[in-house]
Amino acid sequence: MNPEANRSLFIFPETRLRLAYLLRRNGFHVRMHGYEYLVSYGNRFLCLILLQPFEATVLIRVFKWLEGSSMLVERIAGLVKTLDETSRVTTY
């Protein structure tokens, strides 16, 4: 069994910085720290993105469902998938 088989491209700092860049280009405010992103939209916190690159998993923890937030979270998940199609994205 290859231990690198489940790794995601998010192990590379360049990929993580690219995600922050894409989020900002799409109108989100982002504070990145390592494998975590605190994301707001407008004047409200929207979600926390947790990257688990050694398990090829991305967790999106939505703080409060607001009108239109499901569309915003889908957009975030789509941006994640553009950088790494193999990562499993879970929203809760």
C-alpha positions as a LaTeX table, in Angstrom:
\begin{tabular}{lrrr}
\hline
Residue & $x$ (\AA) & $y$ (\AA) & $z$ (\AA) \\
\hline
Met1 & 0.00 & 0.00 & 0.00 \\
Asn2 & 1.35 & 3.40 & $-1.00$ \\
Pro3 & 1.21 & 5.85 & 1.95 \\
Glu4 & 1.21 & 8.78 & $-0.46$ \\
Ala5 & $-1.90$ & 7.54 & $-2.29$ \\
Asn6 & $-4.29$ & 9.37 & 0.07 \\
Arg7 & $-2.38$ & 12.64 & 0.15 \\
Ser8 & $-3.91$ & 15.73 & $-1.30$ \\
Leu9 & $-2.26$ & 18.60 & $-3.16$ \\
Phe10 & $-3.00$ & 20.73 & $-0.10$ \\
Ile11 & 0.16 & 19.38 & 1.53 \\
Phe12 & 1.99 & 22.03 & $-0.52$ \\
Pro13 & 1.97 & 25.61 & 0.81 \\
Glu14 & 1.57 & 26.94 & $-2.73$ \\
Thr15 & $-1.75$ & 25.11 & $-3.13$ \\
Arg16 & $-3.01$ & 26.41 & 0.21 \\
Leu17 & $-2.04$ & 29.98 & $-0.73$ \\
Arg18 & $-3.77$ & 29.52 & $-4.08$ \\
Leu19 & $-6.99$ & 28.56 & $-2.27$ \\
Ala20 & $-6.82$ & 31.74 & $-0.16$ \\
Tyr21 & $-6.25$ & 33.74 & $-3.34$ \\
Leu22 & $-9.21$ & 32.11 & $-5.13$ \\
Leu23 & $-11.49$ & 32.69 & $-2.15$ \\
Arg24 & $-10.54$ & 36.37 & $-2.05$ \\
Arg25 & $-11.02$ & 36.73 & $-5.82$ \\
Asn26 & $-14.53$ & 35.35 & $-5.34$ \\
Gly27 & $-15.51$ & 37.99 & $-2.78$ \\
Phe28 & $-14.74$ & 36.19 & 0.47 \\
His29 & $-12.67$ & 37.62 & 3.30 \\
Val30 & $-10.12$ & 35.04 & 4.42 \\
Arg31 & $-7.75$ & 34.61 & 7.33 \\
Met32 & $-5.48$ & 31.65 & 6.70 \\
His33 & $-3.41$ & 29.87 & 9.32 \\
Gly34 & $-1.66$ & 26.70 & 8.23 \\
Tyr35 & $-4.40$ & 24.29 & 7.23 \\
Glu36 & $-7.30$ & 26.44 & 8.49 \\
Tyr37 & $-9.22$ & 29.26 & 6.86 \\
Leu38 & $-11.64$ & 31.54 & 8.65 \\
Val39 & $-14.02$ & 32.75 & 5.94 \\
Ser40 & $-16.47$ & 35.64 & 6.07 \\
Tyr41 & $-18.76$ & 37.13 & 3.50 \\
Gly42 & $-20.02$ & 40.66 & 3.80 \\
Asn43 & $-19.85$ & 41.47 & 7.48 \\
Arg44 & $-20.54$ & 37.96 & 8.83 \\
Phe45 & $-18.43$ & 34.94 & 9.53 \\
Leu46 & $-19.56$ & 32.18 & 7.21 \\
Cys47 & $-17.42$ & 29.12 & 7.83 \\
Leu48 & $-14.19$ & 27.52 & 8.87 \\
Ile49 & $-12.36$ & 25.40 & 6.31 \\
Leu50 & $-10.16$ & 22.66 & 7.74 \\
Leu51 & $-7.77$ & 20.92 & 5.37 \\
Gln52 & $-6.63$ & 17.42 & 6.23 \\
Pro53 & $-4.23$ & 16.80 & 3.35 \\
Phe54 & $-2.81$ & 13.54 & 4.65 \\
Glu55 & $-6.34$ & 12.09 & 4.59 \\
Ala56 & $-7.40$ & 13.92 & 1.40 \\
Thr57 & $-10.30$ & 15.49 & 3.30 \\
Val58 & $-11.62$ & 19.03 & 3.49 \\
Leu59 & $-14.10$ & 19.91 & 6.23 \\
Ile60 & $-16.25$ & 23.02 & 5.89 \\
Arg61 & $-17.84$ & 23.97 & 9.22 \\
Val62 & $-20.65$ & 26.44 & 8.55 \\
Phe63 & $-21.22$ & 28.74 & 11.52 \\
Lys64 & $-24.78$ & 29.81 & 10.81 \\
Trp65 & $-26.97$ & 29.15 & 7.83 \\
Leu66 & $-27.99$ & 32.51 & 6.44 \\
Glu67 & $-30.07$ & 33.26 & 3.41 \\
Gly68 & $-27.91$ & 32.35 & 0.42 \\
Ser69 & $-25.22$ & 30.66 & 2.51 \\
Ser70 & $-25.77$ & 27.26 & 0.93 \\
Met71 & $-24.93$ & 28.79 & $-2.45$ \\
Leu72 & $-21.81$ & 30.41 & $-0.97$ \\
Val73 & $-20.68$ & 27.14 & 0.63 \\
Glu74 & $-21.22$ & 25.33 & $-2.68$ \\
Arg75 & $-19.05$ & 27.94 & $-4.35$ \\
Ile76 & $-16.33$ & 27.38 & $-1.74$ \\
Ala77 & $-16.51$ & 23.61 & $-2.22$ \\
Gly78 & $-16.21$ & 24.14 & $-5.97$ \\
Leu79 & $-13.08$ & 26.26 & $-5.52$ \\
Val80 & $-11.56$ & 23.54 & $-3.34$ \\
Lys81 & $-12.32$ & 20.96 & $-6.03$ \\
Thr82 & $-10.69$ & 23.09 & $-8.75$ \\
Leu83 & $-7.41$ & 22.80 & $-6.86$ \\
Asp84 & $-7.68$ & 19.15 & $-5.85$ \\
Glu85 & $-10.36$ & 16.94 & $-7.38$ \\
Thr86 & $-9.34$ & 13.99 & $-5.21$ \\
Ser87 & $-10.12$ & 15.62 & $-1.86$ \\
Arg88 & $-13.36$ & 14.62 & $-0.21$ \\
Val89 & $-15.32$ & 17.72 & 0.86 \\
Thr90 & $-17.67$ & 17.46 & 3.83 \\
Thr91 & $-19.94$ & 20.25 & 5.03 \\
Tyr92 & $-21.44$ & 20.33 & 8.49 \\
\hline
\end{tabular}
